[in-house]
Amino acid sequence: MTAAAHLADSAGEHQGLAIVLFTVFVSVTLAITAWAGRRRSSSVEFFAGGRLFSPVENGLAIAGDYMSAASFLGISGLIALFGYDGLLYSVGFFVAWLVVLMLVAELVRNCGRYTMADVLSARMRQRPVRIAAGTASVTVSILYLVAQMVGASSLVGLLLGGEGTGVRTGTVIGVGALMVFYVSFGGMRATTWIQIVKTVLLIGGTLTLTVMVLVRFHGDIGGLLHSAATGSGRGDAFLAPGLKYGADGTSRLDFISLGVALVLGTAGLPHILSRFYTVPTARSARRSVVWAIGLIGTFYLMTIVLGFGAAALVGSDTVRDSNEAGNTAVPLLAEILGGGSGTTGGTVLFAMVGAVAFATILAVVAGITLASSASVAHDLYASWRRPAAPAGPGRGRSDQETEGEMEEDEVRVARFAAVGIGAVAIAISLFAQDQNIAFLVGLAFAVAASANLPALLYSLFWHRFTTRGAVWSIYGGLVPALLLVVLSPVTSGRPDALFPGIDFHVFPLENPGLVSIPLGFLAGWIGTVLSPEPADEGKYAETEVRSLTGAGAA
């Protein structure tokens, strides 16, 4: 019997328990949403949870936003298949948080209210900057969202005992409907507590499996690595660079491109940036990141153990036969650790992995949907509707009433935007069910690093930066990133491409980050140099003081 057939049979045996665990988690999250939905839906409450979360709570939520099913299953699977080269993904995802901690967290919290566009528009003309930033943020969010939902359709369908079109379609629609409900009715408060619950489940489940792997090898890491090398069928080459990257110059450049995108992209992800607005002060934002780094670092260390454990106990060939991308390595490992197919322990651990994966998917897609709907309402919609009168302490009563009405409108628009974005993500996910989704995650990071990060850093640290520079920087990174992916081998020219029957690729790399990220920075510099209007030095000084001290922060 093949590994795929074996896993399908096992899933059938465990389907009842998995469904029970799924139902329990969904019931808990729906109760959280109902509780959060009873509060008054002001813009601060809906978009930022009232800014009442503690650093520990927000750190747990940040970790929940970041640690997706791709991290839980994908990285462990890559390590099980490629050994050392797969481990490099964990390094890239983790190192990214040092950039967030050192350059972004406190400054963004002090300068903005709900979105990245708030930071840019603090010293520039609002309408063009908000439209550009909102467009880039929604694009990144939808790419990330589609990747999660397509992965959910395969993963949850398999864990529930079937990979047919009906199961996968039902999974996508179900996940999409739940994420719309969480965001529309619960806002940031419900989304945050769902992410906290998910983080506890994910860390607890991963820790349980990690301890069981280490106990199986009596705590001997060297023995684990030796068994993994043997089980991989590659010998010592499994523990050395080169199985996935390094075969030629193009693959080396591709790895560098992916690494740069992962390290720099995190600081530009909209759903990560929005988390810094849910705490009362910049100091709390920084402490949140410290908590998140501890949780995320611990998690990625455990995925390394799970990846090598799967290679040692399951075998790389068995994992590959079950799923070419390695996404079933952890479920197969859990079943073996529990005693094997047909045992009570194997049934419980297998179902636990399914429940944790489902919780992971729901929490991540809820956070992404909220961030993208906030960009639609607070940036795109508000840029056309918001009055041109300057904000400040001298506003009259009528101005304040207008501001209040605008905030109520933004919340209503955000609710409708969540439905619309959910529908778009469901439609695209259904269309892309049979496609390779790995490049979508890398693309989301590459677009975030190419379009969002240059404009954000220039705005915070370059006093000459102008409105034209910001707009050019965003579009100068966004358009090349998307265009290069269309012209890359992930779209055409290979058997696993989106369009395998045709070949129009001219760009050799799978990830555009190595080219599009420098283009984003270059476009911002050129736009600033060629700008007909000089930068407002007074606004920059005001923004700098606010970013460093928090004076005047929302």
N, C-alpha and C positions, 0 to 999 in steps of 0.2 A: 504493500500500500504506500502511495506517495505521501510526503509530509503534508501536502495541501489537503489530501483526502482524510488523512489522520486528524488534522486540526479541525476540519469541518465536522467529522464524526464526534470529536471531543466537544466541539462547540454545541452540537446538538444535545449531548448529554448534559451540558451545563447551562443550557438555555434558560431553564426555569429559574435557577438560582440567580443568573445574571439579570433576568428581567425583574426579579424581586428587588435586587440591590439597586438597579436603575430606578425603579419606581420609588423606593425610599428616598433616594437622592433628589429626584424631581419633586417629590412631595415636600421635602424640607425647603428646597429653593423656592417653590411656589409660595409656601408659607412666609418665607422671608420677604418675597416680593409684595405679598398682600399686606404685611406689616409695614414695610417701607412706603407703600402706596397710600397709606392713610395720612401721611404727613402732607402739609401744604406744599404744593408744587411750585415754589419760587425757583428762579433761575439758579440761585446759589445752591438750593437743595437738590435740584434735578441734575445740574452739571457737576457739582462739587461736593455733594453730600453734606452741605452746610458747613464745610471745612472743620468738622468736629472730630475727625479720626485721629487717634494717637499715632506716634511714629511706629509702634509695634504693629498696630492694626494695618496701617498703610504699608508697612514693609511686607507683611503677609500678603496684602492685596497686590502689591507690585510683583512679588514673586509669582502669585497666581496668574497675573496678566502675562507674564513673560514665559513661564514654563508650560509650553503647549504640549499637545500630544506628540508633536514632532520631536520634542526634547525627550519625553518619557520613552517613546517607542522607537523613534527614528534614529537618535544618536546611539542608543544601545544596539540597535540593529546594524548600524554602520560599523561599530566597533566589532561586533560579532562577525561581520563579513570581511573587513579590511584591517582590523587590528590597529596598529599605530596610526595609520592615516585617518581612520574613523575617529580616534581619540582627539585629533586636532580640532574637530568641530566643537567639542566641549570647551577647549581652550579659547576659541574665538568668541563663543557666546558669553563666556564668563569675563574675559578681559574687557569686553565692551562696557561693563559697568563701571570700570575705573574712569572712562571718558565721561560717563553720566555723572559720576560723583564729583569729579574735579572741575568740570566745565559747565554743567547744565543745571543740576538740581536746584540749588539755592537761588541762582540768578533768575531762572524761569519762574520760580514761585513768587519772587518779589515783583517781577515785571508784568505778569499776566493775570488773567482772571480764570479763563476756562480752556483756551486753546493756544497753540503756537502763534497764531496770527495776532493775538493780543500783544505779544512781545514785540513783534515787528512793527505793528501799527502805533506803538507807544511813541515813536519818534519820526514817523513817516505818514504820508497821505494814506488814509485808511482804506478807501475803496479798492484801488488796484492791488494793494498788498494783501488785503483780506481775500479777494477773489483768487489770486494766485495761490496763496497759502491754503485756502480751503479746497481748491481743486487738487492740489498735490496731496493733501491729507486724506481726502476721500479716495483718491486713486490708490494710495498706499493701503488704506484700510480695506478696500474691496479686494485687492490682491491677496492680502493676508487672510481675509475672511474666506475667500473662495478656497484657498489652500487648506484651511482648517476643515471646511465643510466637505470638500472632496475626500480628504483623508478620513473624515468621520464616516462617510458613506461606505468606504471599503472596510474600515476597521470595525465599526459597530456591527455592520452587516455580517462580517465574518464571525465575530464573537457571539452573535445571536444565532448563528447556525446556518447562514446562507449568504451567498454573494450574488444572488440574482438581481436583475434590474429592479424588480419590485421592492426588494428589501433595501437596496441602496437608495432608491428614490424616496421611499418612505422615511429613511433615516435623515436624508438631507432636508426634506420638508418638515419633519418633526423637530430637528435641531433649529432650523430657521424660525419656525413658529415660536419655540420656547425663547429664543434670544430676543425676538421682537417683543414678546410679552414681558420679559424681565426688564428691558430698557424702557418700553412705553409706560409701564405702570409703576416700576420701582425706581428708575433713574439710577444715579450714582450710588445711593445708599444701598439699594438691593444688590446692585452689581458688585459692590465692594464686599459685602458679607458673603455673597456666593463665591467670590474669589478666595476669601479667607477660608471658608469651608473646604473648597477645592485644594488649597495649599496644604491644609492639615491632612486631608485624605491622601494627597500625592506623596508628601514627605513620609507619612506613616506607612503607606503601601510600599514605597521604594525602600525604606529602611528595613522593613520586614524581610523583603526578598534579599537585600544586601547581606543582612545578618545570616540568613539561611545559606547563602552562597559561601560566606566566610567560614561558617561552622562546618559545611560540607568538606572544606579543605583545611579544617583545623587551624584557621587563621594564617596559613602559610601562603603569602602572596606569591612567592616564587613558584610554589607548586601550582597555584592557580594559573599563572602565566605559562608555565611549561605545558600544563594540560590544554590550555587554550591554543597554544601553538600546534600541539599534536592534533587536537580536534578540528583545527582549521584546514588541515591537509596541506598547509604551506610551510610548515616547519618554522625555523627561526626567522624566515622572511616575514612572517605574520607580525613579529614584534619590531620590525624595522621599517623605515619609510619606503614607499614606492609601490605598494599594491594598488592604490587608487590614483595617486598623483605622482608625477615625477618621471613617467615613461618617456616624455619628450618635452621640448620647450613650451609647447602650447599648453600641456597639462599643468606645467609648473606655473605659468602665467595665470591659468584658470584658478588654481588654488590661491595664488596671491590676490586675485580679484575677489574671490569669494571671502577670503579672510578680511580684506579691507572693508568689504561691504558689511560683514557681520560686526566688526569692531566699531565702525563708525555709524552704522545704520540704527543701532538701538537708541542713540541719543536723538534721533529724528522720528521715531515711531510715535504717531499721534496718541495711541492709547497708553503709552508709557508716560509721555509728557503730561497728559491730563491728570495723572495720579498725583502730581506735585501740587495741584490746586486743592486737594481734599484735606490738607492739614492747615492749621492756623498760622504757622510761621515758616520762614525759610529754614530756621534751625531744625524744625520738625521734619521738613522735607529732606534735609541732609541726613538726619538720623534714620529716616525711613529707608533711604538708599543703603545705609550701612546695614540695617537689618535685612534688607533684600539681598545684599551681596552675601551675607552669611548664609542665608537660606539657599540661595541659588548655587553658591559654591559647594555647599554640602551636597546638594542634589546632584550636581554634575560629577562630583567624586563618586557618588553611588552609581550613576549610570555607567561609569567606567567599569566598576566591579560587575555590574549586570551584563555588560557587553562581553567581557572576557569570560564571565561565567556561562553565558549562552554558547560561546564558541567551545568551551571545555565540556559542558554537560550535554548540550544539544548537538553541536557540530555545525560548522559553517555551511556545509553542503545541505544539511537538513533545513536550516533556516532559509537558505536560498531557494530550495525547492518549494518551500511553503509560500514565500513571498520574495520576489526578485529584489525588492528594496530593503529587505530585512525587517519590516515592520512587525512581524510576528515573533521576533526573537524573545521578547519578554513573556508573552503568553506561553510559548513553548517551554521556556525556562521555568515559569511558575508551576506549570503542570508537573514537570519532572521533580522539582523541589518538594511538591506536595505529595509525591509518591507515585506519580505516573497516571496514565489514562485509566479511568474507571475507579480510581480511589477517591475516598472522601476528601482527603487533603488536596489532591490534584484538582478536584471539582471546586473546592472553596477558593483556592488560590487563583485558578483560572478565571472564575467569576469575579473575584476581587480585582484582578487586572482590568477586566472589562468595565467594571463600575468606576474605577479610578480614571481610566481613559475617557469614559463618557463624561465624568465630572470635569475633567481637564478641558475637554472640547467645549462644553457649555459655558464654562467660566471665561475662557479666552474669547469666544465669539461674542459674548455679552459685552465684554470690555471694548472690543474693536467696534462693535455696532454703536455703542454709546459715544465713542470718540468721533466716529464719522458723522453721526447724526448731529453732534454738537458743532462740528465744522460746517455742516449744511445750514444749521439754524443761526449760529452765532457769527459766522463769517460770511457765507454766501448770501443768505437771506437778509441779515442785518446790514450788510454793506449797501443794499439798495433801499432799505426802509429807514435806517437810523437817521435822525435829523443831523444836520451839519453843525449845530451849535456846540461849542466846546464845552467839555465837562469841567467841573470845578466847584468850589464852595460857594460861588456867587450865583448859582442857578436858582431860579425862582420856583415857586410851587408848581406852576404849570409845566416847567421843564422836568421837574421830578416826577410828576404824574405821567408825562410822556415817556420818560425813561422806564417807569414801572409798567406801563402798557406794552412797551417794546419787549421787556423781559418776559411778560406773560405770553406775548406772541411767539417769542423764541422757543419757549417750552412747548407750546402747541406745535410749532413747526418741527421741532426735534422729534416729537412723538410720531408725527406723520413721516418724517424722514427715516426713522427707524424701520417703519413698515416698508417704505420704498426701497431702502438699502437692503433689507432682508429679502424682498422679492427679487431684486437684481442678483444678489448673491446666490439665492436658490436657483434661479434660472441658469446662471453661468455654471454653477456647480453641477447641475443636471447635464448640461451640455458637455462638461469636461470630466465626467465620471470615469471614463476609461483612459484618461491621459495621465502621464507622469506628473505628479504635483510637486516634486522636489524643487524644481526651478522657480515655482511661484513664491515659495518662502524666501529664497535667495533674492528674487526680483524685488519683493517688498522691501527687504533690507537695503538693496542697492538703490531703489528709488528714494527711500527715506534719506539715505546718506548723500545722494546726488542732489536732491531738490530741497529738502528741509534743513539739513545740517549746515550747509554753507551759508544760507541766508540767516539762520539763527546765530551762528558764531560771528559772522560779520556784524550783525545788528548789536550784539552784546559787546564786541571788543574793538570795532573799527569806527572811529569818530567821523570819518569822511563818507561812510556808507549812506547811500541815498535811496529814494523810492524806486527809481529806475534800476539801480543796482540790485535791490531786493527782488523785483519782478523778473529781471533777466536771470538772476541766480536761480530762482525757483524753476522757471521754464527751461533755462539752459541746462539744468540737470535732469528735469523730468522728461522732456521730449527725447533727448539722446538715449536715456536709459530704456525707454519703451521701444524706440526705434531699433536699437542694437539688439534687443531681445527678439524682435520680429525677424531680424536678419541673422540670427544666431542658429547654431545647430539644434537647439531645443525646439525650434519651430518647424524646421524642415531639413531634409537631407539625411536623416538617420531613421532606423527602424522604430526607435522609441520617441521620435519627434511628434509634435502635435499634428503635423501633416506629413506622414511618412512617405506618401506617394509622390511628392514633388520635392524639388530642391532649388531654393532661391537664397540659401544662406551665403553670406559673404563675410560675416564677422565670425572669427574662429572660436571665440570664447563663449562659454555658457552663461557666465555672469558678466554684466556690463560694467561693474563697479570700477574696475581699474581705469576705464576710459571716461565714464559718465561722471564720476565724483570729481576728478580734476576739472572737467568741463563746467560743472556747477560753480566751483570756486572761481574759475577763469571768467565765466559769464558775469558773475557778480562784480568782479573787479573792473571789467571792461564797461559794464553798464554804469558803474559809479564814475569812472574816469570821463565817460562821454555824456554824463548827465548834464542837461542845461541848467538845472537848479542846484545850487550847493547844498551840502548837508546842513541841517539846523543844529549848530554846535550847542545852542542853549538846551534844546530838547535832549541831545545826547548826554550833556552833563547831568540833566535832571534824571534821565533814565539810569545813568551810571550810579548816581547816588542812591536811587531807589533799589537798584539791583544789588548793591553792596551792603546797604544798611536796612532795607525794608521800609524806609520812611515813605508813607503814602501808598504802600501796597494794599491791595484789596483784602 
